[in-house]
């Protein structure tokens, strides 16, 4: 299950990243609470999230070009230092009680810009840390780190906000970036191919798009992630409404529902890590995608608390399984010189499309109700994945 951690470079990187991710989740919870405390506006809560995601959609392609041109480790050191400075800036402004909503929005935009250059390099460096034979296990362990932090971080945030305040949470996040910065400093990667420079940004963009255009498998994999981001995220943003109005379980029930999805995701990541480089990855991908779609529909129709929890566990489990498989298949099927650009497109479809998915879900929920919004998303996903399995039968044959 933890075989990739036997590789020194990846072990050092993974531990540093885990600490940093916990800090990031602590800040996200504290920042949301701060925005709501300052404005008492749900709209501004959504706007801050939207502003933080939009730069990923616009700039990730350029981040991919940079990752293909330069040393990925050095890119990550720079981005993590900037993240740390932004966290300390937010902490100082909050401690001095001069923080204002517009400042939080500016910091959110700046974090999004940095993320657009950080994410492609972070995705593409994994294969350089562990090699292709260990890639699947390493990506699964990255999901373990992310989903563990998603459970630990918010739990700690509630305690920390009450004891050291929101500014203290932001300081902790700033310090947490030191863990991954130090880890990156001690990583040594040999024999990494750095492409020749001088092609020009537009030429590099065109070459990256042409590579994807000429590879139907990569197109299908990226499209699957895009559909999930557009139509499969409604349950997350609408969860408070399900807890309060549909299931009648209140704020405590909301916490359990959110944890159920996180626990399912963590379980999925651990099982994938245990499987290692197994056969029939394509069949598992298609099966996971269909389980995800059906689970969304079940959750949308459920009026029973325990059934909803079970559906969310399946949603978390199947979504992590599917996304980790797509990530692995992309990285193993892509030429090294295009990896950064392809992974930047992956990040655009995975993270950059989510704000628009939230807007679609919000519009449907407003006009047709929350249950219909989630059910419609599940149906769209199920139809699309069925079409993909018919039009791209090669996916099912991938080992």
FIDREN-81610 format. One line per 4 residues: number of its first residue (from 1); their letters; for each residue x, y, z of N, C-alpha, C. Coordinates in steps of 0.2 Angstrom, whole numbers, plus 2048, in hexadecimal, padded with zeros to 3 digits. Layout:
# residues N
NUM) A) X:Y:Z:X:Y:Z:X:Y:Z | ...
***
This chain:
# residues 399
1) XXXX) 804:7FA:800:800:800:800:804:806:800 | 80A:806:803:80E:80C:804:815:80B:801 | 815:807:7FB:81B:806:7F8:81F:80C:7F6 | 81C:811:7F3:81F:817:7F0:823:81A:7F5
5) XXXX) 821:81A:7FC:824:81D:801:82B:81A:802 | 82C:815:7FF:833:812:800:838:816:7FC | 836:81A:7F7:83A:81E:7F3:83B:824:7F7 | 841:826:7F8:843:82B:7FD:840:832:7FA
9) XXXX) 841:834:7F4:83F:83A:7F1:837:83B:7F2 | 834:836:7F1:82C:836:7F1:82A:836:7F9 | 82E:833:7FD:82C:832:804:82D:839:807 | 832:83D:806:834:843:808:82E:848:806
13) XXXX) 82D:848:7FF:828:84C:7FC:821:84B:7FF | 81F:845:800:818:843:802:817:845:809 | 81C:844:80E:81B:847:814:81B:84E:815 | 81F:852:811:81E:859:811:818:85C:80E
17) XXXX) 815:858:809:80F:85A:806:809:859:80B | 809:853:80E:804:852:813:803:857:818 | 809:859:81B:809:85F:820:806:865:81D | 808:867:817:806:86D:814:7FE:86D:812
21) XXXX) 7FC:867:810:7F5:866:80E:7F0:867:815 | 7F3:864:81A:7EF:865:820:7EE:86D:822 | 7F4:870:821:7F4:877:822:7EF:87B:81E | 7EF:879:817:7EB:87C:812:7E3:87B:814
25) XXXX) 7E2:875:816:7DB:874:818:7D9:878:81E | 7DD:879:823:7DC:87D:829:7DB:884:827 | 7DF:887:822:7DE:88E:820:7D7:88E:81C | 7D5:889:818:7CF:88A:814:7C9:88A:818
29) XXXX) 7C9:886:81E:7C3:887:822:7C3:88D:826 | 7C9:88F:828:7C9:896:82C:7C8:89C:828 | 7CA:89B:821:7C9:8A1:81D:7C1:8A1:81B | 7BE:89C:81A:7B7:89C:819:7B3:89F:81F
33) XXXX) 7B5:89D:825:7B2:89F:82B:7B3:8A7:82C | 7B9:8A9:82A:7BB:8B0:82A:7B6:8B4:825 | 7B6:8B2:81F:7B2:8B5:81A:7AA:8B6:81C | 7A8:8B0:81F:7A1:8B0:821:7A0:8B5:827
37) XXXX) 7A5:8B5:82C:7A5:8B9:832:7A5:8C1:830 | 7A9:8C2:82B:7AA:8C9:828:7A3:8CC:824 | 7A0:8C7:820:79B:8C9:81C:794:8C6:81D | 794:8C1:821:78E:8BD:821:78A:8BC:81B
41) XXXX) 78E:8BA:816:78C:8B9:80F:78E:8B3:80C | 789:8AE:80A:78B:8A8:807:78E:8A9:800 | 78B:8AF:7FD:78D:8B0:7F6:795:8B2:7F6 | 797:8B6:7FB:79E:8B7:7FB:7A3:8B1:7FC
45) XXXX) 7A0:8AC:800:7A3:8A6:801:7A5:8A3:7FB | 79F:8A2:7F7:7A0:89F:7F0:7A5:8A3:7EC | 7A4:8AA:7EC:7A8:8AE:7E8:7B0:8AD:7E9 | 7B2:8AC:7EF:7B9:8AB:7F1:7BB:8A5:7EE
49) XXXX) 7B7:8A0:7EF:7B9:899:7EC:7BA:89A:7E4 | 7B5:89D:7E1:7B5:89E:7DA:7BB:8A2:7D8 | 7BD:8A7:7DB:7C3:8AB:7D9:7C9:8A7:7DA | 7C9:8A3:7DF:7CF:89F:7E0:7D0:89A:7DB
53) XXXX) 7CB:898:7D7:7CB:892:7D2:7CC:895:7CB | 7CA:89B:7CA:7CA:89D:7C3:7D1:89E:7C0 | 7D6:8A0:7C4:7DD:8A0:7C1:7DF:89A:7BE | 7DD:894:7C2:7DF:88E:7C0:7DC:88C:7B9
57) XXXX) 7D6:88E:7B7:7D3:88D:7B1:7D7:891:7AB | 7D9:897:7AD:7DC:89C:7A8:7E4:89A:7A7 | 7E7:899:7AC:7EF:899:7AC:7F2:892:7AC | 7EE:88D:7AE:7F1:886:7AF:7F5:884:7A9
61) XXXX) 7F3:886:7A3:7F6:884:79D:7FE:887:79C | 7FE:88D:79F:805:890:79F:809:88D:7A5 | 806:88B:7AA:809:887:7AF:80C:880:7AD | 808:87D:7A8:80A:877:7A5:810:878:7A1
65) XXXX) 810:87D:79D:816:87F:799:81C:880:79D | 81B:883:7A2:821:885:7A7:824:87E:7AA | 81F:87A:7AC:821:873:7AE:825:86F:7A9 | 823:870:7A3:827:86C:79E:82D:86F:79C
69) XXXX) 82E:876:79D:834:879:79C:83A:879:7A1 | 837:87A:7A8:83C:87B:7AD:83C:875:7B2 | 840:875:7B7:841:870:7BC:83B:871:7C1 | 837:86B:7C1:830:86C:7C5:832:86D:7CC
73) XXXX) 837:86A:7CF:839:86B:7D6:83A:872:7D7 | 83D:876:7D3:83E:87D:7D4:838:881:7D4 | 834:87F:7CF:82D:883:7CE:829:882:7D5 | 829:87C:7D8:825:87A:7DE:828:87E:7E4
77) XXXX) 82F:87F:7E4:831:882:7EA:82F:88A:7E9 | 82F:88D:7E3:82D:894:7E3:826:894:7E4 | 821:890:7E2:81A:891:7E3:818:890:7EA | 81C:88B:7EE:81A:88A:7F5:81D:890:7F9
81) XXXX) 822:893:7F7:824:899:7FB:81F:89E:7FA | 81C:89F:7F4:817:8A4:7F3:811:8A3:7F7 | 80F:89C:7F7:809:89A:7FB:80A:89C:802 | 810:89B:805:812:89C:80C:811:8A4:80D
85) XXXX) 814:8A8:809:813:8AF:80A:80C:8B2:80A | 808:8AF:805:801:8B1:805:7FD:8AF:80B | 7FF:8A9:80E:7FC:8A7:814:7FE:8AB:81A | 804:8AD:81B:807:8B2:820:803:8B9:81F
89) XXXX) 803:8BB:819:7FF:8C1:818:7F8:8C1:81A | 7F4:8BC:819:7EE:8BB:81B:7EE:8BB:823 | 7F3:8B8:826:7F3:8B7:82D:7F4:8BE:830 | 7F9:8C2:82E:7FB:8C8:830:7F5:8CD:830
93) XXXX) 7F1:8CD:82A:7EC:8D2:829:7E6:8D0:82E | 7E5:8C9:82F:7E0:8C7:834:7E2:8C9:83B | 7E8:8C8:83D:7EA:8C9:844:7EA:8D1:845 | 7EB:8D5:840:7EB:8DC:841:7E4:8DF:841
97) XXXX) 7DF:8DA:83F:7D8:8DC:83F:7D7:8E2:839 | 7DB:8E1:834:7DA:8E6:82E:7D7:8E2:828 | 7D6:8DB:829:7D4:8D7:823:7CD:8D9:821 | 7CC:8D9:81A:7C6:8DB:817:7C5:8D6:812
101) XXXX) 7BE:8D5:810:7BC:8D0:80B:7C0:8D1:804 | 7C1:8D7:802:7C5:8D8:7FC:7CC:8D6:7FC | 7CF:8D6:802:7D6:8D3:803:7D6:8CC:802 | 7D1:8C9:805:7D0:8C1:805:7D0:8BF:7FE
105) XXXX) 7CC:8C3:7FA:7CA:8C1:7F3:7D1:8C2:7EF | 7D5:8C7:7F0:7DB:8C8:7ED:7E0:8C2:7EE | 7E0:8C1:7F5:7E5:8BB:7F7:7E2:8B4:7F3 | 7DC:8B4:7F3:7D9:8AE:7F0:7DB:8AD:7E8
109) XXXX) 7DA:8B3:7E5:7DC:8B3:7DE:7E4:8B2:7DD | 7E8:8B5:7E1:7EF:8B4:7E1:7F1:8AC:7E2 | 7ED:8A9:7E7:7EE:8A2:7E9:7EC:89E:7E2 | 7E7:8A0:7DF:7E5:89C:7D9:7EA:89D:7D3
113) XXXX) 7ED:8A3:7D3:7F2:8A4:7CE:7F8:89F:7CF | 7FB:89F:7D5:800:89B:7D7:7FF:894:7D6 | 7F8:892:7D8:7F6:88B:7D7:7F6:889:7D0 | 7F5:88D:7CB:7F5:88C:7C4:7FC:88A:7C2
117) XXXX) 801:88C:7C5:808:88A:7C3:80B:884:7C8 | 808:884:7CE:80A:87F:7D2:807:878:7D0 | 801:877:7CF:7FD:871:7CE:800:86D:7C8 | 801:870:7C2:804:86B:7BD:80B:869:7BE
121) XXXX) 80F:86D:7C2:816:86A:7C4:815:865:7C9 | 811:866:7CE:810:861:7D3:80D:85B:7D1 | 809:85B:7CC:806:855:7C9:80C:851:7C5 | 80F:855:7C1:814:852:7BC:81B:84F:7C0
125) XXXX) 81C:852:7C6:822:850:7C9:822:849:7CC | 81C:846:7CD:81C:840:7D1:81F:83B:7CD | 81F:83A:7C7:822:835:7C3:82A:836:7C3 | 82C:83C:7C4:833:83D:7C5:836:83B:7CC
129) XXXX) 831:83B:7D0:833:839:7D7:833:831:7D8 | 82F:82E:7D5:82E:826:7D6:82F:822:7D0 | 82F:825:7CA:82F:821:7C4:828:81E:7C2 | 828:81C:7BC:821:819:7B9:81F:813:7BD
133) XXXX) 823:80E:7BF:821:808:7C2:81D:80A:7C8 | 81F:80F:7CC:81C:810:7D2:817:816:7D2 | 815:818:7CC:811:81E:7CB:80A:81E:7CE | 807:818:7CC:800:817:7CF:800:817:7D6
137) XXXX) 804:814:7D9:804:814:7E1:805:81B:7E4 | 80A:81E:7E0:80C:825:7E3:806:82A:7E2 | 802:82A:7DC:7FC:82E:7DB:7F7:82C:7E0 | 7F6:826:7E2:7F1:823:7E7:7F3:826:7EE
141) XXXX) 7F9:826:7EF:7FC:828:7F6:7FB:830:7F6 | 7FC:834:7F1:7FA:83B:7F1:7F3:83C:7F2 | 7EE:838:7F0:7E7:838:7F1:7E6:837:7F9 | 7EA:832:7FB:7EA:830:803:7EB:837:807
145) XXXX) 7F1:83A:805:7F3:840:808:7EE:846:808 | 7EB:846:802:7E6:84C:801:7E0:84A:805 | 7DD:844:805:7D7:843:808:7D8:842:810 | 7DE:840:812:7DF:840:819:7DF:847:81C
149) XXXX) 7E2:84C:818:7E3:853:81A:7DC:856:81A | 7D7:853:815:7D1:856:815:7CC:854:81B | 7CE:84F:81E:7CB:84D:824:7CE:850:82A | 7D5:850:82B:7D8:853:830:7D8:85A:831
153) XXXX) 7D9:85E:82B:7DA:865:82B:7D3:868:82E | 7CD:867:82B:7C7:86A:82D:7C6:869:835 | 7C8:863:837:7C6:861:83E:7CB:865:843 | 7D1:866:841:7D6:86A:844:7D4:871:844
157) XXXX) 7D1:874:83E:7D0:87B:83D:7CA:87D:843 | 7C5:878:844:7C0:87A:849:7C3:87B:84F | 7C8:877:851:7CB:878:858:7D0:87E:858 | 7D3:87F:853:7D8:885:853:7D5:88B:852
161) XXXX) 7CF:88C:84F:7CC:892:84E:7C9:894:855 | 7C7:88F:859:7C5:891:860:7CA:893:865 | 7D0:890:863:7D6:891:868:7DB:896:866 | 7DD:897:860:7E2:89C:85E:7E0:8A1:859
165) XXXX) 7D9:8A0:857:7D6:8A5:852:7D8:8A3:84B | 7D5:8A7:847:7D6:8A6:840:7DD:8A8:83D | 7DF:8AD:840:7E6:8AF:83E:7EB:8AA:840 | 7EA:8A6:846:7EE:8A1:847:7EE:89B:842
169) XXXX) 7E8:89A:840:7E7:895:83B:7EB:896:834 | 7EB:89D:833:7EF:89F:82D:7F6:89F:82E | 7F8:8A0:834:800:89F:835:802:898:835 | 7FE:894:837:7FF:88D:837:800:88A:830
173) XXXX) 7FB:88C:82C:7FC:88B:825:802:88D:822 | 804:893:823:80A:896:821:810:892:823 | 811:890:829:816:88C:82B:816:885:828 | 810:882:827:810:87C:824:813:87B:81D
177) XXXX) 813:881:819:816:881:813:81E:87F:813 | 821:881:819:828:880:81A:829:878:819 | 825:874:81B:826:86D:81B:827:86A:814 | 823:86D:80F:824:86B:808:829:86E:805
181) XXXX) 82B:874:807:831:878:804:837:875:806 | 838:873:80D:83E:86F:80F:83E:868:80B | 838:865:80B:838:85E:807:83B:85F:800 | 839:864:7FD:83B:865:7F6:842:867:7F5
185) XXXX) 845:86B:7FA:84C:86C:7FB:850:866:7FB | 84E:861:7FF:852:85B:800:851:856:7FA | 84C:857:7F6:84B:852:7F0:850:853:7EB | 853:84E:7E9:858:84E:7E3:855:849:7DD
189) XXXX) 854:84C:7D8:851:848:7D2:857:848:7CD | 859:842:7CB:85E:842:7C5:85B:840:7BF | 85E:841:7B9:85D:83F:7B3:856:841:7B1 | 854:847:7B2:84D:84A:7B0:84E:84D:7AA
193) XXXX) 84A:84C:7A5:84A:84F:79E:847:856:79E | 84B:85B:79D:849:862:79C:849:863:795 | 843:865:792:843:866:78B:847:86D:789 | 849:86D:783:84C:873:780:847:879:780
197) XXXX) 84A:87F:782:846:885:782:846:888:77C | 842:88D:77B:842:892:775:83D:890:770 | 838:88C:771:833:88B:76D:82E:890:76C | 82D:894:772:828:899:772:822:896:776
201) XXXX) 81E:89A:77A:819:898:77E:813:896:779 | 811:899:774:80C:897:770:80D:891:76C | 813:890:76A:815:88A:767:815:884:76C | 817:885:772:816:880:777:80F:87E:778
205) XXXX) 80B:883:779:804:882:77A:801:87E:774 | 802:880:76E:800:87C:768:802:875:768 | 808:874:769:80B:86D:769:807:869:76F | 806:86C:774:802:868:77A:7FB:866:778
209) XXXX) 7F8:86B:775:7F1:86A:772:7F1:865:76D | 7F6:865:768:7F6:860:763:7F7:859:765 | 7FC:859:76B:7FD:852:76E:7F6:84F:770 | 7F3:853:774:7EC:851:777:7E7:84F:771
213) XXXX) 7E7:854:76C:7E2:853:766:7E3:84C:763 | 7EA:84A:762:7EB:844:75F:7EB:83E:763 | 7E9:83F:769:7E9:839:76D:7E2:838:770 | 7DE:834:76D:7D6:833:76F:7D6:831:777
217) XXXX) 7DA:82D:779:7DA:82A:780:7DB:830:785 | 7E0:834:784:7E1:83A:788:7DB:83E:788 | 7D8:83F:782:7D2:844:781:7CC:841:786 | 7CB:83A:785:7C6:837:789:7C7:838:791
221) XXXX) 7CD:836:793:7CE:837:79A:7CD:83E:79D | 7D0:843:799:7CF:84A:79B:7C8:84C:79B | 7C4:849:796:7BD:84B:796:7B9:848:79C | 7BB:842:79E:7B8:83F:7A4:7B8:843:7AA
225) XXXX) 7BE:846:7AB:7C0:84A:7B1:7BC:850:7B0 | 7BB:853:7AA:7B8:859:7A9:7B0:859:7AB | 7AD:853:7A9:7A6:852:7AA:7A5:851:7B1 | 7A9:84E:7B5:7A8:84D:7BC:7A9:854:7BF
229) XXXX) 7AD:858:7BD:7AE:85F:7C0:7A8:863:7BF | 7A5:862:7B9:7A0:867:7B7:799:864:7BA | 798:85E:7BA:791:85B:7BC:791:857:7C2 | 797:855:7C5:797:850:7CB:799:853:7D1
233) XXXX) 79A:85A:7D2:79C:85D:7D8:796:861:7DB | 790:860:7D9:78A:864:7DC:789:862:7E3 | 78A:85B:7E4:788:859:7EB:78D:85D:7F1 | 793:85F:7EF:797:862:7F3:795:869:7F5
237) XXXX) 793:86D:7F0:791:874:7F2:78A:874:7F5 | 786:86F:7F3:77F:86F:7F6:77E:86B:7FC | 784:868:7FF:783:864:805:780:867:80B | 781:86E:80C:77D:871:812:776:870:811
241) XXXX) 773:871:80B:76C:871:809:769:86A:80A | 76D:865:808:76B:85E:809:76B:85D:811 | 770:85F:814:770:85E:81C:76A:861:81F | 769:867:81D:764:86B:821:75C:86A:81F
245) XXXX) 75B:86A:818:755:86A:815:752:863:813 | 757:85F:810:755:858:80E:755:853:813 | 75B:852:816:75C:84D:81B:75A:84F:822 | 759:856:824:757:858:82A:75C:856:830
249) XXXX) 763:857:82F:768:854:834:76C:85A:836 | 76B:860:834:76E:866:837:776:866:836 | 779:86A:839:780:86B:838:785:865:83A | 783:861:840:786:85B:841:786:856:83C
253) XXXX) 780:856:839:77F:851:834:783:853:82E | 784:859:82C:788:85C:827:78F:85A:828 | 792:85A:82E:798:858:82F:799:851:82D | 794:84D:82F:795:845:82E:795:844:826
257) XXXX) 790:847:823:790:847:81C:796:848:818 | 799:84E:81A:79F:850:817:7A5:84B:819 | 7A5:848:81F:7AA:844:821:7A9:83D:81D | 7A3:83B:81C:7A2:835:818:7A5:835:811
261) XXXX) 7A4:83A:80E:7A7:83B:807:7AF:83B:808 | 7B2:83E:80D:7B9:83E:80E:7BB:837:810 | 7B8:834:814:7BA:82D:816:7BA:828:810 | 7B4:829:80C:7B4:824:806:7BA:826:801
265) XXXX) 7BC:82C:800:7C1:82E:7FC:7C8:82B:7FF | 7C9:82C:805:7CF:829:808:7CF:822:808 | 7CA:81E:809:7CA:817:808:7CB:815:801 | 7C9:819:7FC:7CA:817:7F5:7D1:818:7F3
269) XXXX) 7D4:81E:7F6:7DB:81F:7F5:7E0:81A:7F8 | 7DE:817:7FE:7E2:812:801:7E2:80B:7FD | 7DC:80A:7FB:7DB:803:7F7:7DF:804:7F0 | 7DF:80A:7ED:7E3:80A:7E7:7EA:80A:7E8
273) XXXX) 7EC:80D:7EE:7F3:80C:7EF:7F5:805:7F1 | 7F1:801:7F4:7F2:7FA:7F5:7F2:7F6:7EF | 7EE:7F8:7EA:7EE:7F4:7E3:7F4:7F5:7DF | 7F7:7FA:7E0:7FD:7FC:7DC:7FC:7FC:7D4
277) XXXX) 801:7F9:7D1:801:7FA:7C9:7FD:7F3:7C7 | 7F6:7F3:7C8:7F2:7EE:7C6:7F0:7EE:7BF | 7ED:7E8:7BD:7EA:7E8:7B6:7E3:7EA:7B6 | 7E0:7EC:7B0:7D9:7ED:7AF:7D8:7F4:7B2
281) XXXX) 7DC:7F9:7B2:7DB:800:7B4:7D5:803:7B1 | 7D5:802:7AA:7D0:805:7A6:7C9:803:7A8 | 7C8:7FC:7A9:7C2:7FA:7AC:7C0:7FC:7B3 | 7C5:7FD:7B7:7C3:800:7BE:7C1:807:7BD
285) XXXX) 7C4:80B:7B8:7C3:812:7B7:7BB:813:7B5 | 7B9:80F:7B0:7B3:80F:7AE:7AE:80D:7B3 | 7AF:808:7B7:7AB:805:7BC:7AA:80B:7C2 | 7B0:80E:7C4:7B0:813:7C9:7AB:819:7C7
289) XXXX) 7AC:81B:7C0:7A8:820:7BE:7A1:81F:7BE | 79F:819:7BC:798:817:7BC:795:817:7C4 | 799:814:7C8:797:814:7CF:796:81B:7D2 | 79B:820:7D0:79A:827:7D2:794:82A:7D0
293) XXXX) 792:828:7C9:78C:82B:7C7:786:828:7CA | 785:822:7CB:780:81F:7CE:77F:821:7D6 | 785:822:7D9:785:824:7E0:782:82B:7E1 | 784:82F:7DC:781:836:7DC:77A:836:7DB
297) XXXX) 777:832:7D7:770:831:7D6:76C:82F:7DC | 76F:82A:7DF:76D:827:7E6:76D:82C:7EB | 772:830:7EC:773:835:7F1:76D:83B:7EF | 76C:83C:7E9:767:842:7E8:760:840:7E9
301) XXXX) 75F:839:7E9:758:837:7EA:757:835:7F1 | 75C:834:7F5:75C:831:7FC:758:837:801 | 754:834:805:751:838:80B:753:835:811 | 757:82F:811:759:82C:817:761:82D:818
305) XXXX) 762:82F:81E:769:832:820:76E:82D:81F | 76D:826:821:772:821:821:773:81F:81A | 76E:81F:815:76F:81E:80E:773:823:80B | 772:82A:80D:776:82F:80A:77D:82F:80C
309) XXXX) 77E:82D:812:785:82C:815:789:826:810 | 785:821:80F:788:81B:80B:789:81E:804 | 785:821:801:786:824:7FA:78C:829:7FA | 78D:82D:7FF:792:831:7FF:799:82E:800
313) XXXX) 799:828:804:79F:824:804:7A1:821:7FD | 79C:81F:7FA:79D:81C:7F3:79F:822:7EE | 79C:828:7EF:79E:82E:7EB:7A6:82F:7EC | 7A8:830:7F2:7AF:831:7F4:7B3:82C:7F1
317) XXXX) 7B1:826:7F2:7B5:820:7F0:7B6:820:7E9 | 7B1:820:7E5:7B1:81F:7DE:7B4:825:7DA | 7B3:82B:7DD:7B6:831:7DA:7BE:831:7DA | 7C0:830:7E0:7C7:830:7E1:7CB:82A:7DD
321) XXXX) 7C7:824:7DD:7CA:81F:7D8:7CA:821:7D1 | 7C5:824:7CF:7C5:826:7C8:7CA:82B:7C6 | 7CA:831:7CA:7CF:836:7C9:7D6:834:7C9 | 7D8:830:7CE:7DE:82D:7CF:7E0:829:7C9
325) XXXX) 7DC:825:7C7:7DD:821:7C1:7DE:825:7BB | 7DA:82A:7BA:7DB:82F:7B4:7E2:832:7B4 | 7E4:834:7BA:7EA:837:7BB:7F0:833:7BA | 7EF:82C:7BC:7F5:828:7BB:7F5:826:7B3
329) XXXX) 7EF:825:7B0:7EF:823:7A9:7F2:828:7A5 | 7F0:82F:7A6:7F3:834:7A3:7FA:835:7A3 | 7FD:834:7A9:804:835:7AA:808:82F:7A7 | 805:829:7A7:809:823:7A4:808:823:79C
333) XXXX) 803:826:799:802:826:792:805:82C:78F | 807:831:792:80A:838:790:811:837:78F | 814:83A:78A:81B:83B:789:81E:840:78E | 824:83F:790:827:843:796:826:84A:794
337) XXXX) 828:84C:78E:828:853:78C:822:857:78C | 81C:853:78C:816:856:78C:812:855:792 | 815:852:797:812:851:79E:80F:857:7A1 | 813:85C:7A2:811:862:7A5:80B:865:7A2
341) XXXX) 80B:865:79B:805:868:798:7FF:864:798 | 7FF:85E:798:7FA:859:798:7F7:85A:79F | 7FB:85A:7A4:7F9:85A:7AB:7F5:861:7AD | 7F8:866:7A9:7F4:86D:7AA:7ED:86C:7A7
345) XXXX) 7EC:869:7A2:7E5:868:79F:7E1:864:7A4 | 7E4:85F:7A7:7E1:85B:7AC:7DF:85F:7B2 | 7E3:864:7B4:7E1:868:7BA:7DC:86D:7B8 | 7DC:86F:7B1:7D7:874:7AF:7D0:870:7AF
349) XXXX) 7D0:86A:7AD:7C9:867:7AD:7C7:864:7B4 | 7CC:863:7B8:7CB:860:7BF:7C9:866:7C4 | 7CD:86B:7C4:7CC:871:7C9:7C9:877:7C6 | 7CB:878:7C0:7C9:87F:7BD:7C2:87F:7BB
353) XXXX) 7BF:879:7B9:7B8:878:7B7:7B3:878:7BD | 7B6:877:7C3:7B1:876:7C9:7AD:87C:7CA | 7B0:882:7CA:7AC:888:7CB:7A5:888:7C7 | 7A6:887:7C1:7A1:887:7BC:79C:881:7BE
357) XXXX) 79E:87B:7C0:79A:876:7C2:796:878:7C8 | 799:87C:7CD:795:87F:7D2:790:884:7D0 | 791:888:7CB:78C:88C:7C9:786:889:7C5 | 788:884:7C1:783:87F:7BE:77E:87C:7C4
361) XXXX) 782:879:7C9:77E:876:7CE:77A:87B:7D2 | 77C:881:7D3:779:886:7D7:772:889:7D3 | 773:889:7CC:76E:88B:7C8:768:886:7C8 | 76A:880:7C7:765:87B:7C7:762:87A:7CE
365) XXXX) 766:87A:7D3:763:87A:7DA:75E:87F:7DB | 75F:885:7D9:75B:88B:7DA:754:88A:7D6 | 755:888:7D0:74F:887:7CC:74B:880:7CD | 74F:87B:7CE:74B:874:7CE:74C:871:7D5
369) XXXX) 750:873:7D9:751:870:7E0:758:86C:7E0 | 75B:86B:7E6:761:868:7E7:761:861:7E5 | 75C:85D:7E6:75C:856:7E4:75C:855:7DD | 759:85A:7D9:759:859:7D2:760:85B:7CF
373) XXXX) 763:860:7D2:769:862:7D0:76E:85D:7D0 | 76F:859:7D6:773:854:7D7:772:84E:7D2 | 76B:84C:7D2:769:847:7CE:76B:848:7C6 | 769:84E:7C4:76B:850:7BD:772:84F:7BC
377) XXXX) 777:851:7C0:77E:850:7C0:780:849:7BF | 77D:845:7C3:77E:83D:7C3:77C:83A:7BD | 776:83C:7BA:774:83A:7B4:778:83C:7AE | 77A:842:7AE:77F:844:7A8:785:840:7A9
381) XXXX) 788:83F:7AF:78E:83C:7AF:78E:834:7AD | 788:831:7AF:787:82A:7AD:786:82A:7A5 | 783:82E:7A2:782:82E:79B:789:82F:797 | 78C:834:79A:793:835:797:798:830:797
385) XXXX) 798:82D:79D:79D:827:79E:79B:821:79A | 794:820:799:792:81B:795:794:81C:78E | 793:822:78B:795:824:785:79D:823:784 | 7A1:825:789:7A8:824:788:7AA:81D:788
389) XXXX) 7A7:819:78C:7A8:811:78B:7A7:80E:785 | 7A2:811:781:7A0:80F:77A:7A5:812:775 | 7A6:818:775:7AA:81C:770:7B1:81A:771 | 7B3:81A:777:7BB:818:778:7BC:812:77C
393) XXXX) 7BA:80C:778:7BB:806:77B:7C2:804:77E | 7C7:808:77B:7CE:806:77D:7CF:808:784 | 7CB:80C:787:7CC:80D:78F:7CB:807:793 | 7C6:803:791:7C5:7FD:795:7CA:7F8:795
397) XXX) 7CF:7F9:78F:7D4:7F4:78E:7DB:7F6:791 | 7DB:7FC:794:7E1:7FE:797:7E3:7FA:79D | 7E9:7F8:79E:7EC:7F5:7A4:7F0:7F9:7A8
***
